[in-house]
Amino acid sequence: MDCKDKITYIISGYLNDEYNIKNFCDLYEEYYEELDADKLPVSSRTWFKNLWEMCSRFSDIEEDLRLYPSVYFTEDEIRRYMQKFSVDKFSDKQ
């Protein structure tokens, strides 16, 4: 399974409640580091980078979210963002 397949698999798995948010974010950060983003269309590169940023700044600690709302992301924010995912993000077919 190549990196694109892994990312597609975990995004689909998360959206189907097969992963909890912490496990998803850990896996996504790992797979994103392996992704050759330069081979993706520019808009896709941006989408994947934004998701990486959101995952790296995920917090489920209410105090963090309350005190630093522009720093951390909630699970709901990440899920809403991921619902825009399409396998076409890996191709020029967008």
C-alpha positions in Angstrom: 0.0 0.0 0.0 1.5 3.3 -1.0 1.2 6.5 0.9 -1.8 7.8 -1.0 -3.6 4.5 -0.4 -2.8 4.7 3.3 -4.1 8.3 3.6 -7.3 7.4 1.6 -7.8 4.3 3.8 -7.5 6.1 7.1 -9.6 9.1 6.0 -12.4 6.7 4.9 -11.9 4.7 8.1 -12.2 7.7 10.3 -15.3 9.0 8.5 -16.8 5.6 9.0 -15.9 5.6 12.7 -13.2 2.9 12.4 -10.6 5.2 14.1 -10.8 7.6 17.0 -9.6 11.1 16.4 -6.3 10.7 18.3 -5.3 7.5 16.4 -6.4 9.1 13.1 -4.3 12.2 13.7 -1.2 10.2 14.7 -1.5 8.1 11.6 -2.2 11.0 9.3 0.8 13.0 10.6 3.0 9.9 10.0 1.7 9.3 6.5 1.7 12.9 5.5 5.4 13.0 6.2 5.8 10.2 3.6 3.6 12.0 1.0 5.3 13.5 -2.0 3.1 16.6 -2.0 5.0 18.1 -5.0 3.3 15.5 -7.2 -0.1 16.6 -6.2 -2.2 19.4 -7.8 -1.7 22.7 -5.9 -5.2 22.8 -4.5 -4.8 19.2 -3.2 -1.4 20.1 -1.7 -3.1 22.9 0.2 -5.9 20.6 1.4 -3.6 17.9 2.7 -1.3 20.4 4.4 -4.3 22.1 6.1 -5.4 18.7 7.4 -1.9 18.0 8.6 -1.9 21.3 10.5 -5.3 20.6 12.0 -4.2 17.1 13.1 -1.0 18.4 14.6 -3.0 21.0 16.5 -5.9 18.8 17.6 -6.9 19.0 21.3 -9.7 17.4 23.2 -8.8 19.4 26.3 -11.6 21.9 27.0 -9.4 24.4 28.7 -7.0 24.5 25.8 -9.9 25.1 23.4 -11.4 27.7 25.6 -8.2 29.6 26.3 -6.6 29.3 22.8 -9.4 28.9 20.3 -7.3 30.0 17.4 -4.5 27.6 18.2 -6.2 24.3 18.6 -8.7 22.4 16.6 -11.6 20.3 17.8 -12.7 16.9 16.5 -15.8 18.4 15.0 -13.7 21.0 13.0 -11.4 18.2 11.7 -14.4 16.0 10.8 -16.2 18.8 8.9 -13.0 19.5 7.0 -12.5 15.9 6.1 -16.0 15.5 4.8 -14.8 17.5 1.8 -12.3 14.7 0.9 -12.4 13.1 -2.5 -10.0 10.5 -3.9 -9.7 13.0 -6.7 -7.5 15.1 -4.4 -4.7 12.9 -5.6 -5.2 13.6 -9.2 -5.8 16.5 -11.7 -9.4 15.4 -12.0 -10.7 17.9 -9.4 
